[in-house]
Amino acid sequence: MSRLVYSTDKNLTCPKCGWPAGNCQCSKTRGGGEQPVPPRVVAKLRLEKAGRGGKSVTVVYDLPRNAAFLKELCGELKRACGTGGAVRDDTVEIQGDLRDRVREVLARKGYAIKG
């Protein structure tokens, strides 16, 4: 018979998913929690190099968290720029320093652009 001597567990679990509150999986679900696409989308651009082996990546961020919207936007940007890219969380990453081309595509779609 074992007896609990000390525990830091405060029995804080999420009532929805059952995971510990600090690592709740409800907020990380990919299919659920979709935000509607607002009538006026504001996209922000930045160039990242850190942690990518010296390669540069154009990042479009602060977009609505809607998987279908992000996937469609990523596909359009990749075709317009002729390069690869990916969707990560609520950002679209396009390989290379293509901020000017991305800015043009977003402007044609009627999005407000910052950065």
C-alpha positions in Angstrom: 0.0 0.0 0.0 1.5 3.3 -1.1 0.7 6.6 0.6 0.9 10.0 -1.1 3.5 12.1 0.7 3.6 15.2 -1.4 1.9 16.4 -4.6 1.9 19.7 -6.5 -1.2 18.5 -8.4 -4.1 20.7 -7.5 -6.6 18.6 -9.5 -7.1 21.4 -12.0 -8.4 19.6 -15.1 -10.5 21.0 -18.0 -14.1 19.9 -17.7 -14.4 19.6 -21.5 -11.3 17.6 -22.5 -10.1 16.2 -19.2 -6.5 17.3 -19.7 -4.7 19.3 -17.0 -5.7 23.0 -17.1 -2.1 24.1 -18.0 -2.2 21.9 -21.1 -5.8 22.1 -22.1 -6.5 20.7 -25.6 -9.8 22.5 -26.1 -8.1 25.8 -27.1 -5.8 24.0 -29.5 -8.4 22.2 -31.5 -7.9 22.6 -35.2 -11.5 22.0 -36.4 -13.4 23.7 -33.7 -13.3 27.3 -32.5 -13.4 28.7 -36.0 -13.7 32.5 -36.2 -15.9 33.9 -38.9 -14.1 35.9 -41.5 -14.8 39.6 -40.9 -15.9 41.8 -43.8 -12.7 43.9 -43.5 -9.6 41.7 -43.0 -6.4 43.4 -41.7 -3.3 41.5 -42.6 0.1 42.2 -41.2 3.4 41.3 -42.9 6.8 40.6 -41.4 10.0 38.9 -42.6 11.5 36.2 -40.4 15.0 34.6 -40.6 15.5 33.4 -37.0 15.6 29.6 -36.5 15.3 28.8 -40.2 18.9 28.1 -41.1 19.4 31.5 -42.6 16.5 31.2 -45.0 13.9 34.1 -45.1 10.2 33.6 -44.8 7.4 36.2 -45.4 4.8 35.8 -42.7 1.2 37.1 -42.9 -0.1 37.2 -39.4 -3.1 38.4 -37.3 -5.5 36.7 -39.6 -8.9 35.3 -38.6 -8.6 31.8 -37.1 -10.5 30.0 -39.8 -8.9 26.9 -41.4 -10.7 27.1 -44.7 -9.9 30.8 -45.1 -6.3 30.4 -44.2 -5.8 27.4 -46.5 -7.4 29.2 -49.5 -5.3 32.4 -48.9 -2.1 30.3 -48.6 -2.8 28.6 -51.9 -3.5 31.9 -53.6 -0.3 33.4 -52.3 1.8 30.4 -53.2 0.5 30.5 -56.8 1.0 34.2 -57.1 4.5 34.1 -55.8 5.5 30.8 -57.4 7.0 29.4 -54.2 6.1 27.1 -51.3 4.4 28.0 -48.1 2.4 26.7 -45.1 -0.3 27.6 -42.7 0.7 27.7 -39.0 -1.8 28.6 -36.3 -3.3 31.9 -37.5 -0.4 32.8 -39.9 0.5 32.1 -43.5 4.2 31.6 -44.2 5.6 32.1 -47.7 9.1 31.0 -48.5 11.5 33.9 -49.4 11.4 37.7 -49.1 8.3 38.3 -51.2 6.6 41.0 -49.2 6.0 43.2 -52.2 4.2 40.4 -54.2 2.2 39.4 -51.2 1.3 43.0 -50.5 0.0 43.3 -54.1 -2.1 40.1 -53.9 -3.6 41.1 -50.6 -4.4 44.6 -51.9 -6.2 43.1 -55.0 -8.3 41.1 -52.6 -9.3 44.3 -50.7 -7.5 43.5 -47.5 -6.0 46.3 -45.3 -2.2 45.7 -45.1 0.2 46.8 -42.3 3.9 46.2 -42.2 
